[in-house]
C-alpha cells in the first residue's frame, strides 16, 4: 500500500502581488503542502487566474478569499501555516488578528512573514525606518528573522524573512565578517530587477524608462540598510557599517550585489573562496564558484551563487539571487520546510531556467 504523506494546509496572504504569485507557483509543486486559501480583501471571489494568467493551468477554479473567510478557516483547521506577502505596515496587524483567532479556537498556526514588519527586534527600530507605529509590537518576540543559512536552530514559533536586497547582501557579507577576513566597514553596490518594486506601476518600473538603462536610487539611504546592519549584528556578532548604493536594472527578476571591504590582513582569492565554501558547506541552496556568477544562473530558483576576489588588503564578494524566490517566496518556504521538518529543499530544488 502506498501511503501518502500528510499535507500541511497553507494560507497565502497578500494575494495579488508578484511575491504571492511566486508563492502560489512554488506551493503547486510542493509535495507536502495543500493550498487552502489566498487572501485578497480587495478582490474576494475573483479568479486567481485573472491576476496570474500563467497559473491558470494549475489553479483554474481557485478564487480569492476574504479576510472573514480566512479568519474562519484558521479557527477550523487543526493545524495550518500562514505565509504572508502583505505589504509592510499591513502585515503585522493582519497576522496578529489571524493568530488571535487561532488561539481563541485552540488551533495550531505558524506564520512566515515576507514583509518588514517583524524583521526588527524592537518596535522602535522598525518605526525609526518606516515612520509609522508598529501594528502588533507584542508579537515581535515570537518571530525570528534571519537568512535561513545564518540561523541553524529556530527557537520561535514564527519567522520573518529578510528583504530581497538584505538577503543578497547578508549572504555575501556575513561570512567575511564572521571569519575575520574583513574590516567592519563595507561598500555595497546592488542591482535589482523591476519586480522588486512591486506590481503597481511607477516611473521606476515603467518599461520604456527602465529598458536598456541602469541608474542608482536612494544612495546611502536605502531602507534595507538598517535591517542589514541589525541582522549582521545577530548573524556575525559584529557591529558593521554598510555603505549601500542600490541600482535599478533593465531586467525583471534577479539581484546582483558586489560587497567590497578592506581585508584585516593580506589575503588571496583562493583563500577567500575556500573560506566561503567552508562557511556554506552543507547549505544546499548556496553555490560558491571560482567564476563570477550571473543573474541568469539563479533567476526563477531558490539558489544563490557566490564568488569573490582578493588582492592584497582588498576583497570583493559577489552574490546573485532571485529577488522573488530566494529573496522572498522561496526563502519563506525554505523556512517553512525547516520549521515543519520537511527537508530544507523540499519543493524548492528546481534549478534556474537559464535563458529567461
LUMGU-638557 format. One record per residue: residue in one letter; y, x, z of N, C-alpha, C in turn. Coordinates in steps of 0.05 Angstrom, whole numbers, plus 5000, padded with zeros to 4 digits. Atoms other than C-alpha are relative to their C-alpha. Layout:
<nunus>
aYXZYXZYXZ/...
</nunus>
This chain:
<nunus>
x497650175000500050005000502550185000/x497549855001506950274981502149865017/x498150124981511450125040502850114994/x497349925006518850135021501550075025/x498549934976523450485070502249795005/x497950194992528450065109502650084986/x497449955012535049995073502249915019/x497750054982541550025112502049824986/x497950175012546449455098502750155002/x497549865001553149745077502249824989/x497750165008560049425070502250204992/x497849835010565749735030502649865003/x497350114996573049625048501950134980/x498049895019579049725002498949984972/x501850025022575149454944501050054972/x499149985028579549524882501050274992/x498949735006581750254886497950184987/x501849815013578750854850497850105019/x502049904981575251114913497949795005/x501950224996572050434925498149984976/x501750015023569550434854498050225000/x501949784998566351114865497949945022/x501950084980563150854929497949814989/x501850195012560150274891498150134981/x501749865019557550734837497950165014/x501849844985554351204887498049845016/x501850174985551450654930497849884982/x502050115019547950364869497750184995/x502149805004543951004862498850115026/x501049904974542551104937497649845008/x502550154994535350924955499949885028/x500250104972536850785029502349815007/x497750174994543050345023499749744984/x499950265013543749605007502849885003/x497250114999550749364988500049715007/x499850284990552348725026502649874992/x497550125006559648615011502150214994/x497849845007566048904983502649855006/x497650144992572648715015502350044980/x497449995013578748544974501449755009/x498650234990583448085012501849884979/x498250105021587848024950498449864978/x501550125022582147824903497349895009/x502650114992576747454942498949814980/x501250175019571847114897500150104971/x499949895027573747524836497750194995/x502249835006568347904800500750305003/x499649714997567748644819500250134972/x500049895027566448784745502749974986/x497350045012573448524729501750245006/x498549764992576349124767498750254991/x501549765007570849614749498149924977/x501750095023568249444679497650184996/x502349815004563850074678497749945019/x502250074981559949784737498849734994/x501150265007558449124703497050004996/x503050005003551249324684498650015027/x501349974973549849464758500649775018/x499250224982553748914792501149764983/x499050215018554148344741500949745014/x499450254986554547784793501650055026/x498749944975557848134852503049925000/x497150084997564547844876501150125025/x498649904977569648104925499949795023/x500150174976569347814996502750015014/x497650014984575047605041499550145027/x500349884974576347925109498549815019/x501450194983573947285143497050024995/x502949985006567247345106498850265010/x500949744991566648085123499750005030/x500150014971568147955196497649845010/x502450174993562747415199497550164995/x502449855007557847885165499350215020/x500649784981558548465214499149895026/x501050134976557347975270497249894998/x502750115005550847725238497950214994/x501949795006547648365213499450165025/x500649844976543848715270501050284999/x499149735003545749385241501350024972/x498649975026550649585186501850245001/x498049795002555250135162502449904984/x497550075014562550055141501150264988/x498649775012565550545091502749894990/x497350115006573050445085501550184981/x498149875019577250635025502749865001/x497450134997583050225051502250215004/x497849814998589950565050500650085029/x499149934973592650955109502249815008/x498250204989596750505154498849735000/x501450265001591949935139497250035012/x502849964993585050235152499549985030/x500649984971585650355227499749735013/x500050264988587249645247497749834988/x502150155014582349355195497350085012/x502649914988576549785221499849915029/x500050084972578449645293499249715003/x500650284998578148895282497049944994/x502850045006571248935250498250125021/x501649894978568549385305500149825024/x499850194977571148895357498249754995/x501750235007567648325320497150075005/x502849924996561148715322499450035030/x500449964971562048895396499749735013/x500150264988563148165413497349864995/x502650125008556647965377497650185008/x502149824992552648565402498550124977/x501249875023551248845333500850294998/x499549715001551049585315501350064973/x498549935024556249845266501050285003/x498749745001558350545247502050004977/x497950005020564750665209500550284989/x499449745014566351215158502649954984/x497350065011573751225141500950234982/x499049805019576651575080503150025000/x497149984998583951435097500850225020/x499049804981588351885140500149905029/x499350134974588451405199498550125024/x501549894977583051745242499550304997/x500449715004583752465218501350175022/x498649844981588452695273498949945028/x501150044973586252795346501749835018/x498250174984592352415373501649824982/x498350185015596551825351502750134993/x497449875004602752255359500050184976/x500149825023600452765308499949854974/x500150175024598852215258502749894995/x497450135003605451865270502250204991/x498149805008609352515261499950054969/x500449955029606552575190500649744984/x499950255016606251845167502349815008/x497450144993612551585203499649705006/x500450274990609450945229498050005023/x501850014977605550725290497149994991/x502950015006598050835291498949725005/x500950274998594250185281498049955022/x502150044979588850295335499650265015/x500249744987590250905378497750035020/x502249994981584850725428497350084987/x502549945015579550835374499850304992/x499949735012581651545355497850185012/x502049834988576951885405497249934992/x502650085010571051515374499350114973/x500349895027571951885308500050305001/x499849725006570352595288501150034972/x499049945027573952905228499450294994/x500649735010571453505190498749984973/x501749975023568653725124497150015010/x502850004989561053595133498950285005/x501149734997559554335123501150165023/x498749854978564054535181499549885027/x500750114974561154095236497049945000/x502950025001553754175249498949775016/x501050224983553053655304502149795003/x498250234998556252965301499649875028/x500250104973557752735372501449735004/x498650264997561752105358498549794983/x501350225014559651425333501149974971/x498750045026564551425274501250264989/x499149765013567251925224502449944982/x497850015019573752045187499750244981/x500349785019573152455123502750114993/x497449885008578752955107500949914973/x498950065026583352845048498850184978/x501249855022581453094979501150294998/x498949735000586253684978499150155025/x500849874975584553835050497150104998/x502849925003577053855033499850264985/x500249765016578054374979501250245014/x498649774987582954805019498350095024/x501649934976578554785082497450154991/x502449865009572254975043500650294992/x499349735008575855585016501150175024/x498549854979579855775079498450065025/x501349974974575455665140498150245001/x501749764998570256195122501550265003/x498649744999575256765111501550035027/x498749994973578756585177497950045022/x502049994979572456475218498550275000/x501349745002569257115192501850245005/x498249784994575457515208500950164977/x499249855024576857715137503149994995/x497250055008583957425131501849985024/x497950064981590357435169500649704999/x499750304999592156725192502649904987/x497850105015597656635141499049994971/x501250035026595156345076501849864980/x498350115021598356165010498149854980/x501950175015595155584972501549884976/x499150155024596255334901497849814993/x502150205006592554694886500849824977/x499550185023591954264823498149775002/x501750244998589453554825500349824976/x500050195021587653034774501549755007/x498350244997591352384764498849795018/x501250214983586251954801500750045029/x499249954972588552294865502549845008/x497650164993594951874861499449705003/x500850284996591051224865500349834974/x500250175024590450634818502749884991/x497550125008597550364819501650204983/x498649815018601350674760502750095012/x497549894992607251124774500850214980/x499149805019611451634738498150254999/x501749774998606852184762497349974988/x502750045011600551864735500149874972/x499750125027603351544671499150214979/x501349805018599351864614501950164983/x498249835016605052084568501550205017/x498649824982608452404628498250245008/x501949814988602252774653498450164979/x501749875020598452934589501250264990/x499249735009598853674568502350125016/x497849904983603453824626498850105027/x500849894974602954184693502650045016/x497549974984608154134749499349985030/x500350014971608854244824501449765011/x498650214986610753704873499750055030/x500049974971612453694947499350295009/x500749724992612154464952500750055029/x499849924972611154705023500649765019/x499550244983611853985049498049784995/x501950215006605553615026498849895026/x500950124975602853125078497350085008/x502649914992595953425077500150275016/x499849734987598554095105499549985030/x500550014972598853885178497149935006/x502950074997591853585170498350254997/x501549755005589254245142500350195024/x499549834976592454625200498349915023/x501550114977589354155251497050044998/x502949985004582354165221499150294999/x500649714999582554925212499850095029/x500049934971584154985286497349935012/x502550094989577854595302497650164988/x502349885014573154905249499950305003/x500049704999575355635254501050115026/x498949914975578455655323502350204995/x497749835008584655965290502449824996/x497550135006591855745290501250134976/x499249885025593555875217502449874988/x497750105015599755795175499249964971/x500750065028598755465107502649954984/x497850035019603955535052498949874975/x501550155020601554995005501849884979/x498550115023604254834936498149844982/x501750165017600654244902501249964972/x499250055028600854114827498549764989/x501250215015599453524782498850114975/x501349905024594353694729499749794978/x500250195022593353384660497249894996/x502750115001586353124676499749785020/x500350234983583652514711498850065027/x501349964974579052774764499350305004/x500549724993578053434800502250135015/x498049844986581653924845499250294997/x500449715002582454674835502050135019/x498249864981585355084893499450295000/x500149714997586855814899501350075027/x499049924974587656084970500250305001/x499649714998590756774977500950075028/x499449914973591357175041500050315001/x500249724995592357875068497550055016/x502549934986585858185090500750165025/x499649854975585358455161499350294997/x500749735006582159075133499250014970/x500749975029580559345063497349874995/x502450155006575258905031499650004970/x500750015028571558904964499049724993/x500950275010569758294922497149955008/x502850044994562358394933499649925030/x500250064971563258385009501049725005/x498950274996567557755005498049794991/x501950205011562457384961497549995018/x502450004982556757605007500649845025/x499350154976560457335067500249704995/x499950285007561956675033497349884996/x502750105004554756605011498549965026/x501450024975552156735080501149775017/x498750224985557256255111498949734992/x500950255010554855695067497049994993/x502950015003547455865068498949745011/x501250264992543355225073501949775000/x498250235004549354795055499649914971/x501050065027546454434995502249934979/x497950085019553054204963502050224994/x498149785005556554884964498550224984/x501149795017555155394909502050224998/x498249775003558356084915499150164976/x500749875025558656424848501750254996/x498449765006560857104822502049954979/x498050075021564456784763501849785011/x498150204991570556354772499249724993/x501050275005568855614778502049844983/x498450185017571355074730499949725013/x500050274991573354364748497649844988/x502250155014568154114697497250075013/x502549944986562754464739499349795021/x500550184978563653924792500949714995/x498950265004567253324762497849794998/x502050214999563352694778497750055020/x502149934982559053034830501050055028/x499249954972558953174905499950315006/x500249714996558453934895502850135001/x497649835001563654464907499150284992/x500549725008563555134871502350175011/x498149824988566955714905499650294991/x500249725006568456424885502450155012/x497849854988573156984905500350274988/x499549725008576157664892501650145021/x498649854980578758214935500850274988/x499049745010582858834922501650125023/x498649884977584759284980500349805023/x499450184978588158855032500949724990/x499450275011589058244986497449864993/x502450155008583957704977500849724990/x499650275011583457044939497349854999/x502450175002578456474944500749764984/x499650225018577855944890497949795006/x501850224994574755264903500649764982/x499750245016573554664858498349775012/x501450244992571553954879500949774983/x499150255012571753264850501549845022/x498450134979577352904888498949735008/x501050274994573952224884497250015013/x502749994989566952454903499950185025/x500149834977566553074947502549975018/x497550034985573852954968500449725012/x499650284990572752214985497449865002/x502450184998566951744969497550155006/x502549854996561452264964499950135027/x499949874974563752635026499449805022/x500550214979563751985066497049935001/x502950075001556651815042498350245010/x501349774989554552525059499949995030/x499950044971556852395130498149775008/x501750234994553251725129497150095000/x502849895001546752075108499350155025/x500549844976547352555166499949825025/x499950174976549152015216497549845004/x502450174998543051595199497550154994/x502449845004538252175187498649964974/x501350055026537052025114499450254984/x500149755016537352745090502750024986/x497249985008544153015071500549954970/x499650035029543153004995499249734989/x501150255010540152304990502149854984/x498250155017543451934933502450154989/x497649845007548352504921499450254984/x500849745011544453054886500550024970/x499649995028546252884814502250214994/x498049805007550053464781502349884985/x497750095016556653424745499249934972/x500650065027556853124676500450234981/x499649765015559453774649502049984977/x498250035023563353504589501649755002/x498450244996567752974619502650024984/
</nunus>
